[in-house]
Every structure is written in C-alpha cells, then in structure tokens.
Amino acid sequence: MNPLNNMYKVLSELEDINEDECRGVMSNYDSFVDDVQNKIFIQTFMDQYRNAEKYYMKGNKSGEKKSLIFAVNTIESMSAMSEDLRDENIRDYVTGTWLTSEKLAKRLDELGGVRLR
C-alpha cells in the first residue's frame, strides 16, 4: 500500500467513527482530520510533481505541463500553498532551489502561457 492509500484509509476510518465520541477522547480531533486531509493534498501534489519532473528529464514539455497543471489544481484549494511546500522541503527540479507557488507559475508560463490565478 502506498502512503496516499494509507491516508485515505485513516480518513475513512475517522469518518466512520462517531465524531462526538472522538471529541470526548481526542481534544484535537478536528485538527487531526484537517492534518490528514492536508497530507492527502500534499502527497497527491508530490506524485504529480514527480511525474512532471520525469517528463522534464525526458524533454516531454506537454506531459510536464499536464502534470504541473494537475498538481497545481490539486493543491490550489489550500490557502497557504507556499508555506506547505516549504514545510515539505520540496525542491524545484529546474533550479534546485526551494519550490514556491511563484516558481510553479513561472514554469507553467514558460511551458505555454498557462497563468495561475
């Protein structure tokens, strides 16, 4: 089982449990659920970002662009994207520096005029 499947299983188990009972035992139940959901977003982003890196290494700009768009769409719903990426210590595969949403936007622009909101 990959880490993403494990996180989905944890989230599923948490949803099946009575929330009121959990809150009686876990004072931070809601933040725990939020953390699991956040990790799912980050892991999904990472999977797509790694795919984009593979396409970049092969010189396949179309595949890289599609993977980056999917990665950005996955994580776009999170309000603090740059902070989450920095916390994960993700490096930009083009420059080798820390990845930020600005660098993603720049790379997508270089790949064909895609602009992030």
ZIGIQUI-V63305 format. One record per backbone hydrogen bond with DSSP energy under -0.5 kcal/mol. CO is the residue of the C=O (numbers start at 1). NH is the residue of the N-H. E is the energy in kcal/mol with one decimal. If there is no record, write none. Layout:
CO,NH,E
CO,NH,E
//
This chain:
2,6,-1.9
3,7,-2.1
4,8,-2.2
5,9,-2.1
6,10,-2.3
7,11,-2.5
8,12,-2.5
9,13,-2.5
10,14,-2.4
11,15,-2.0
12,16,-1.5
13,17,-1.1
18,22,-2.0
19,23,-2.5
20,24,-1.3
21,25,-1.1
22,25,-0.5
22,26,-4.3
25,27,-0.6
26,29,-1.1
28,32,-2.2
29,33,-2.4
30,34,-2.3
31,35,-2.3
32,36,-2.2
33,37,-2.4
34,38,-2.5
35,39,-2.4
36,40,-1.9
37,41,-2.1
38,42,-2.6
39,43,-2.7
40,44,-2.5
41,45,-2.5
42,46,-2.8
43,47,-2.4
44,48,-1.9
45,49,-2.8
46,50,-2.6
47,51,-1.7
48,52,-2.3
49,53,-2.1
50,54,-2.2
51,55,-2.3
52,56,-2.4
53,57,-2.4
54,58,-1.6
55,59,-0.8
55,60,-2.6
56,59,-0.8
59,61,-1.2
60,64,-2.1
61,65,-2.6
62,66,-2.3
63,67,-2.4
64,68,-2.5
65,69,-2.5
66,70,-2.3
67,71,-2.5
68,72,-2.7
69,73,-2.6
70,74,-1.9
71,75,-1.7
72,76,-1.7
75,78,-1.8
79,81,-0.5
80,84,-2.1
81,85,-2.4
82,86,-2.3
83,87,-2.4
84,88,-1.3
85,90,-1.5
86,89,-1.3
90,99,-3.0
92,96,-2.3
97,92,-3.7
100,104,-1.8
101,105,-2.4
102,106,-2.4
103,107,-2.5
104,108,-2.6
105,109,-2.2
106,110,-2.2
107,111,-1.5
108,114,-1.2
109,112,-1.1
109,113,-2.2
//
